[in-house]
Amino acid sequence: MEYDEDGIKIVLIGESGVGKTSIISRFIDNEFDSSSQPSLTGSFFRKNLIFKDGEKLTFNIWDTAGQEKYRAITKMFYKNAKVAILVYDISQQHTYDELTKYWLNSVKENTNSGIVLVLVANKSDLAEQEEVNENDARKFAEENKIGFFSVSAKKNFRIEELFTHIAEKITGRNDFRFLGQLEDINEPQKEEEKKTIGKSTSVKLKASNINKKKKKCC
């Protein structure tokens, strides 16, 4: 797949509370906040990787709102996306059902055919509460010719492997490593780029009757 100097746009998609924000936080800053709340915005994060020959590639990662009332607006974040990570919570069957019935079709209908798709089963640490059969999810991924990863943002299980897989799919190379936050900051960059390293830029989504009492998620 071709990529340019502006980097690779990656969107995380799925129901509210599945842990999209936590996956990004773990990957970007190696942090996990058990009191994290569902996103009501489209938030932007940046992570760099560097190849052995010194070439750099930037992941431009978008966290999206999963509430049903935001679905029409969330589609605008698909534009120019090269990768879509479709996340469900293994302890919540409905999050998987909605992903297979709605989110995957939504992505396919609103992106280019060459987009890299990955199905992600988050919260593998809740195996005792599992409602979604992993074999069924793997079979679904195989039938739709998309990648599959079982991860835990809380336990930091296979999070970097997930993004390594994506980088390899995009570049066709494996001679790289992800830069840490301090390395990113210490590299010469444009001022606007420095503002987004390890931080998020939010785009407010407008919807009526927003419930101010947000549920916790992980």
C-alpha positions in Angstrom: 0.0 0.0 0.0 1.3 3.5 -0.8 1.8 6.0 2.0 3.0 9.6 2.0 4.8 12.1 4.2 1.6 13.2 5.9 1.4 9.7 7.5 -1.3 7.0 7.8 -4.8 7.8 9.1 -6.1 5.2 11.4 -9.7 5.2 12.9 -10.9 3.2 15.8 -14.5 2.3 15.5 -17.0 0.4 17.7 -19.7 0.8 20.4 -19.4 3.1 23.3 -17.4 1.6 26.2 -15.5 -1.1 24.3 -12.1 0.5 25.2 -11.1 2.4 22.0 -9.7 5.3 24.0 -7.9 2.9 26.4 -6.2 1.1 23.5 -4.9 4.4 22.1 -3.8 5.6 25.5 -1.9 2.4 26.1 -0.2 2.6 22.7 0.6 6.3 22.8 1.7 6.8 26.4 1.6 3.2 27.9 -1.1 4.4 30.3 -4.4 3.0 31.4 -7.1 4.9 33.3 -9.8 2.7 34.8 -12.1 5.7 35.2 -11.9 6.6 31.5 -15.3 7.7 30.1 -16.9 7.2 26.7 -15.8 9.6 24.1 -18.2 12.3 23.0 -15.7 13.7 20.6 -13.5 12.7 17.7 -10.0 12.9 19.2 -6.7 12.9 17.3 -3.4 11.4 18.4 0.0 11.0 16.7 2.6 8.2 17.0 5.8 8.0 15.0 7.8 5.0 13.9 11.3 5.0 12.5 12.9 2.5 10.0 16.5 1.3 10.2 17.4 3.6 7.3 16.2 6.6 9.2 12.9 7.0 7.3 9.9 8.0 9.5 6.2 7.2 9.3 3.5 8.9 11.3 0.4 7.2 12.5 -2.5 9.7 12.8 -4.9 8.0 15.0 -8.6 9.0 15.4 -10.7 7.9 18.4 -14.4 8.1 17.5 -17.7 8.2 19.5 -19.6 5.0 19.6 -23.0 6.2 20.7 -25.8 5.4 18.3 -26.9 9.1 18.1 -23.4 10.0 16.7 -23.2 7.4 14.0 -24.0 9.7 11.1 -21.4 12.2 12.3 -18.8 9.5 13.0 -18.8 8.6 9.3 -17.0 11.9 8.5 -13.9 10.5 10.3 -13.6 7.7 7.8 -12.5 10.1 5.0 -9.0 9.2 3.8 -8.5 6.5 6.4 -6.0 3.8 5.4 -6.8 1.6 8.4 -9.9 0.9 10.5 -9.7 -0.9 13.8 -13.0 -2.4 14.7 -13.2 -2.9 18.5 -15.6 -4.9 20.6 -15.7 -5.9 24.3 -15.5 -9.7 24.8 -17.8 -9.4 27.9 -20.6 -7.6 26.0 -22.2 -9.6 23.3 -24.1 -6.6 21.9 -20.9 -4.8 21.1 -19.8 -7.6 18.8 -23.3 -7.9 17.3 -23.4 -4.2 16.4 -19.9 -4.4 14.9 -20.8 -7.3 12.6 -24.2 -5.9 11.7 -23.4 -2.2 11.4 -19.9 -0.9 11.9 -18.1 -3.1 9.4 -20.7 -2.4 6.7 -20.5 1.3 7.5 -16.7 1.4 7.1 -16.9 -0.6 3.8 -19.5 1.7 2.4 -17.7 4.9 3.2 -14.0 4.1 2.5 -11.9 2.9 -0.3 -11.7 -0.8 -1.1 -8.0 -0.9 -0.2 -8.5 0.0 3.5 -6.8 -2.3 6.0 -9.3 -3.7 8.4 -8.6 -5.3 11.8 -11.1 -6.9 14.2 -10.1 -6.4 17.8 -11.4 -8.3 20.8 -10.6 -6.0 23.7 -10.7 -6.8 27.5 -9.2 -10.3 27.2 -8.5 -9.9 30.9 -12.2 -10.5 31.5 -12.1 -14.1 30.2 -14.3 -15.3 33.1 -17.0 -12.8 31.9 -16.7 -13.7 28.2 -19.9 -13.5 26.2 -18.4 -13.5 22.7 -17.0 -16.8 21.5 -13.5 -16.1 20.2 -13.7 -18.8 17.6 -16.8 -17.3 16.1 -15.1 -13.9 15.9 -12.0 -15.4 14.3 -14.2 -17.2 11.8 -16.0 -14.0 11.0 -12.7 -12.2 10.5 -11.5 -14.9 8.2 -14.7 -14.9 6.1 -14.4 -11.1 5.7 -10.6 -11.3 5.0 -9.7 -9.0 7.8 -7.1 -9.3 10.6 -8.0 -10.4 14.1 -6.4 -9.6 17.5 -7.4 -10.4 21.1 -6.0 -7.7 23.3 -6.2 -6.1 26.7 -5.6 -2.4 27.1 -5.7 -2.9 30.9 -3.0 -5.6 31.0 -1.1 -4.1 28.0 -1.6 -7.5 26.2 -0.8 -7.4 22.4 -1.4 -3.7 22.0 1.9 -3.0 20.4 1.7 -6.2 18.3 -1.6 -4.9 16.9 0.0 -1.7 15.7 3.1 -3.5 14.5 0.8 -5.7 12.4 -0.8 -2.6 10.9 2.6 -1.0 10.2 3.8 -4.2 8.4 0.6 -4.3 6.3 0.9 -0.7 5.3 4.7 -0.6 4.6 5.5 -4.2 3.7 8.5 -3.8 6.1 9.4 -5.0 9.6 12.7 -3.1 10.1 11.2 -0.4 12.3 10.4 0.5 15.9 7.9 2.9 17.5 9.3 6.1 19.0 8.7 6.9 22.6 7.1 10.2 23.6 10.4 11.8 24.7 12.1 10.7 21.5 9.3 12.3 19.5 9.5 15.5 21.3 13.3 15.8 21.0 13.1 15.3 17.3 13.0 18.5 15.1 9.3 19.0 14.2 6.9 21.7 13.1 5.3 23.5 16.0 1.8 22.2 15.1 3.2 18.6 15.3 4.7 19.1 18.7 1.3 20.0 20.1 -0.2 16.6 19.3 2.6 14.3 20.5 1.2 12.3 23.3 -1.9 14.5 23.4 -5.2 14.7 21.7 -7.0 17.2 19.6 -10.7 16.9 20.0 -13.5 17.7 17.5 -16.8 18.3 19.2 -19.8 16.3 18.0 -23.1 18.0 18.2 -26.2 16.0 19.2 -29.3 16.7 21.1 -30.2 15.4 24.5 -26.6 14.4 25.5 -26.6 12.4 28.7 -24.3 14.1 31.1 -24.0 11.1 33.3 -21.4 9.1 31.3 -20.8 5.5 32.0 -17.4 4.3 32.9 -15.5 2.1 30.5 -12.1 0.5 30.3 
